[in-house]
Each structure stands twice: as C-alpha cells, then as structure tokens.
Amino acid sequence: MVKKERGPGLSTLAVHGGGTDRETDAPVATALHQSVNFIQEISSAEGMRYPRYGNGPNAEVVQRRLAALEGAEGALVLSSGMGATACGLLALLRPGDHLLASSWLYGGTRRLLTEEFATIGIDVTLVDPMESRGWRKRMRKQTRAIFLESPVNPSCRVVDLRPISYLTHESGLALVVDSTFASPVNLRPIEHGADVVIQSATKYLNGHHDVLGGVVYGTAPYIEEVRQKMMVWGQAPDPFACWLLERGLKTLDVRVRRQNDNAMRVARWCADRKEVRRVHYPGLTDHPDHEAARAILDGFGGMLGIELSGGAKMADRFLRRLRIFRHAPSLGGVDSLVSEPRYTSHTHLTSEERARLGVPDGFLRLSIGIEDADDLIADLEQALR
Ligand SMILES: *Cc1c(COP(=O)(O)O)cnc(C)c1O
C-alpha cells in the first residue's frame, strides 16, 4: 500500500514543504502577520497584498506547504470547506453547464449543489457512485465535471477514483474530489487521476478543533480562477487562521498515522462485541470497499461508524455514559469525538433517505483522536456495559 515516491517524505514536507527561512535571526516558527494592510509601491498595481486576495504572507506560506503535501501545482486556502467547494466549483462551471455529482456527499455540499446551483443555472445530477456505468449513462453534451467524496462522510465508504478518472480523461471532463476524510497522508487524489482536490482544513489538516478553513488544489491557472472567485465572493481566511493552520500541519503526518492505528484497533475491538451490530471501517476485511481502499489509500483513516445492537434507543444512553469521547459534530482533530449524523450533517433528510445513503438511524460516527487506544477502548467498553 505504501507508494514509493522520490523527494522528501510527507513528515518532512509537513514541516518544511514550500520552503522555510534559513537566515541568521529568522524565527523558526513562522511570524504571524496579523495585518490586513501592507505598504504598496507608488505608481504600480503590481504585488498589491490584501488578505481577501489570498496573498497575505501567512496565506502564501501555508498554501505552498499544502501544495507540496498534496502533490499539486497550486493550492488556495479559503475561509471554510464549504467556501472551498463553492469557489472551486464556481471557477469550473458556467450557467448552462451540467455537473455529475455523487449522491454520497457531506450534507452542506449536497445542499449547495441541489439547492443553490439550480438558482444560477448550473444543472446537477446525483449519481449512485457504486452503480456500474452510472456516470457514463447520465453524461450529457453540457457535462463539464464529476464531483465526488472519497472516503465518504459519514458512511466511510470508499469510492475508487481509478475507473472514474479513466472516464473523465476519456471524455474531457474535470474530476473533482473532496478528500477531507483522508487528508494527503491517506489519499492524494491527483495521483489517481483527479484534476481538482478539495478539503475542509477544519478537520485533519489543522487537527486541533480551533480553525475553520478549506483548501482547493489544482493547476496554477485553475487556482488563479478560484482566487478570482474567492476575492469577489469574499471567502478568504484571516491571517491568524492561516498561521494556526500552518502550525497544525507540522504534525499532520504523525497525527494521522496515530489516528489510523487507533481507529484500526477500535474497529477490530468493536467488531468482536455483541453490543455492536455493525462496524463501518474500510480497514476491516469484510468492509464492502476494502479492496478499493487497499488500492488507493495509504491508511484507512481515523473515522469509523458503528451501529449498536440496541439501535437508536440504545445510542442515547451510550452517548451519555462516555467519559473520553465527547458528543460534538466535527471531526479529524486530536480529541476523540462521536456524533449522530441524523442530528448533524444529515438532519434535513428523511430516515429512509439516510438509510439509502448507508446511514441508518442509530448510526454513530466516531472520530478517533490521538489518545491511547487502550483508553478509548476502555471508554467504549464501560459505556456499552
Ligand atoms: C466538514 C466537511 C466539509 C465542510 O467543511 P467546513 O470547513 O465545515 O465548511 C466538506 N466536506 C466534507 C467531507 C466535510 O467533512
């Protein structure tokens, strides 16, 4: 599963990617430039800096770091994952264009595509990503791109990018992948034929539950188009958010590897418990996407789903008894969290619609942190008892 690549490894890139200062007296920690104004050269529009333009000093440092980690020509940091998805797609699509999107999407993304895009004349068709030839059958003359999430929030299904990128290359479409759940440690979609990558930096990239942000990756000319959208739609991040994100990134590789290991141990433990009816973790050999996960992922991730044998009724009592895991909606940070998608990202769907997306009522989503796996398991055990 480990890919051989030339150049520095991900841990080195996480600390130094994009270049770090080496001059005498330069600070080792990047200086925070908490300023929205920078002195401008007289009689020139060249190089005007303004944080909303995505060219503040802290934004530029973290953008270079992220591009190096993802193996992309360029990266742009935006004010949220949703901001990244919106501006990333607005830079790609025009009124009259058609977008094919996976029906397995983060709740906010689904609303953006199905409710907002219709009002600006962008037609979206949702496709079951596991239906064979489903994408091809729904392609039209106006289709410009395919958008999907892999691994999928919250079901932890893994959509294999390889056959889809074959189709997009053959048909001249752009393949856009939201790989928030994996981070570049576990999946680098460009290596599997994606053209554009989107991530919520709020999750693994920052990893400490204290920054809201998003990233779009792609070719330099495309990133410039996204930057133009960000400037006028106003989705730029604050300098301090960029600084925190850059600091968080330094430990990305060690954090995510620990989370991968912890999640695998928790998943195996849960699979042996009679109080747990089902475990959704792509690292388990009986997971429906285990083979695809082995082929495209470098690690199976820190996210897993469980269904308790007592169903939704038992979930409430279980959540109240947990002592380390806390009940909170986000994911990907150093603290272990648990959430119920029916009350968070998927609250606007009916029970039947959720079940069809692989998230039946009673489904609990665990975001595994960097605590000791033995303590996490002991916490789950005492709460199940
Ligand atoms: C959280 C999330 C988003 C949205 O990110 P925000 O930073 O909350 O705007 C998009 N996609 C996925 C897969 C997510 O988990």
The ligand as an SDF file (V2000), in Angstrom:
LIG
                    3D

 15 15  0  0  0  0  0  0  0  0999 V2000
  -16.7680   19.2360    7.1290 C   0  0  0  0  0  0  0  0  0  0  0  0
  -16.7830   18.8640    5.7010 C   0  0  0  0  0  0  0  0  0  0  0  0
  -16.9830   19.8280    4.7030 C   0  0  0  0  0  0  0  0  0  0  0  0
  -17.2490   21.2760    5.0220 C   0  0  0  0  0  0  0  0  0  0  0  0
  -16.1780   21.8780    5.6900 O   0  0  0  0  0  0  0  0  0  0  0  0
  -16.3350   23.1860    6.6230 P   0  0  0  0  0  0  0  0  0  0  0  0
  -14.9230   23.5050    6.9600 O   0  0  0  0  0  0  0  0  0  0  0  0
  -17.1730   22.7880    7.7970 O   0  0  0  0  0  0  0  0  0  0  0  0
  -17.0040   24.2320    5.8010 O   0  0  0  0  0  0  0  0  0  0  0  0
  -16.9400   19.4150    3.3800 C   0  0  0  0  0  0  0  0  0  0  0  0
  -16.7420   18.1240    3.0620 N   0  0  0  0  0  0  0  0  0  0  0  0
  -16.5620   17.1680    3.9930 C   0  0  0  0  0  0  0  0  0  0  0  0
  -16.3220   15.7580    3.5590 C   0  0  0  0  0  0  0  0  0  0  0  0
  -16.5770   17.5010    5.3400 C   0  0  0  0  0  0  0  0  0  0  0  0
  -16.4000   16.5400    6.2590 O   0  0  0  0  0  0  0  0  0  0  0  0
  1  2  1  0
  2  3  1  0
  2 14  2  0
  3  4  1  0
  3 10  2  0
  4  5  1  0
  5  6  1  0
  6  7  2  0
  6  8  1  0
  6  9  1  0
 10 11  1  0
 11 12  2  0
 12 13  1  0
 12 14  1  0
 14 15  1  0
M  END
$$$$
